[in-house]
Amino acid sequence: MLQGLHRELFHDVLAYRLLPPMGTDGPVARRLPGFLRPYAAWRRHALVVAAAFLVLCVALQVGIGNGSGELFLVSGFLPAAAVLLTLARPVAAFWLSLLSTPFVAALGDHWDDFPWPAASFTAHLVVMTVVAARTRPRTAAWMWVISALYGFFAEVLINRGSGTNAPPFLVTAAVALLVVTLLHVRREAKEEVTAERTVTAQERSRRTLLEERTTIARELHDVVAHHMSVVAIQAEAAPYRVENPPPELEQAFVTIRENAVAALTELRRVLGVVRAEDYEAPDAPQPTLADLDGLIANVRDAGLAVDTAVTGAARELPPGVELSAYRIVQEGLSNVLRHAPGAVAKVEVSYVLGGLGLRIVNGPARGLVKPSPGAGHGITGMRERVTMLNGEMTAEPTAEGGYEVAAFIPVTAAVKEAS
């Protein structure tokens, strides 16, 4: 117990901890005029300075009422200095305020408000409140206990039979410190919740990324496995298509087949690491751009108005490009259904010399149906597919209030990579 007291109020009493300025992006600062907003960062310092000035005014008013204004003004400087000291050395400010209280009482020779003269009463309340806000709730409790002990011993040892203001002071101080402590605890809890939410969001984003990569790996496995199987079968059948093939050619085809089978085995082994236990391979073949008409028809049946436009000479693309392009269009239209119900969407597919261009754009939501956001996997999955194929993608709101997803997949890079 005494160790806690020593740590809070005796250890490193003169520690220099300047009160930092506040941010200017809060709700209070945003309501100020532009020329005053930079000064809003110092509003806490201004409040402390105003409190010190108030202490001086209280001392002067009491002194004038008793015919000794100069003396009481002088006795108000120590409490005011304690208030100002909270800006740089909060613990030292508490001890200065407490130890100066009997000196101020003796200097003013005013015992009607004992053991806290009016200036010290005000100053000590302000000091305890500011120090409690700048330190920990445990420090606030120890300050109140020490102030209560001072009030008790002052009544026993110094009191001349006059009235006492210790109970009102201790009650007022307890209420003020309780409010500050509650705000302190609330702020810490809010910071912890914010930190936990940040970590949760990062973990969710990381998990989403892994899930999308796993899905892409499963789909590409079917494409690559198909081609590797074709290579193995053709390598096994090739020697029979040539009459009297030389032994070197037969051995070359055998080697090709063995390497293809080995690669296929390793591919399946690696995929087994990322495949979920409850995953079931699809019976239907992987979709391609030739299946876009069926996808558009299904989306239209769901109530989404979709316009399509195909530019350039349609040609067969590598299976990975066909699959990724189909999935990008599929996810883009799904996002329109979820986030902008009732909007009009447009799908553009551009066959250009260097690759394939995709554009899915929609207008603002219409009607009474409310958006139903999903898990946030859509944009992440599309970016992963485009990045995997060395492409580029943008996803951003439009000036009309809608959303646009544009992607370009370089076919030549994909072909070289596949080979």
Secondary structure by P-SEA (a helix, b strand, c coil): caaaaaacccccccccccbbbbbccccccccccccccccccaaaaaaaaaaaaaaaaaaaaaaaaaccaaaaaaaaaaaaaaaaaccccaaaaaaaaaaaaaaaaaaacccccccccaaaaaaaaaaaaaaaaaccaaaaaaaaaaaaaaaaaaaaccccccccaaaaaaaaaaaaaaaaaaaaaaaaaaaaaaaaaaaaaaaaaaaaaaaaaaaaaaaaaaaaaaaaaaaaaaaaacccccccccaaaaaaaaaaaaaaaaaaaaaaaaaaaaccccccccccccccccaaaaaaaaaaaabbbbbbbbccbbbbccaaaaaaaaaaaaaaaaaaacccccbbbbbbbbbcccbbbbbbbbccccccbbbbbcccaaaaaaaaaaaaacccbbbbbccccbbbbbbbbbaaaaaaaac
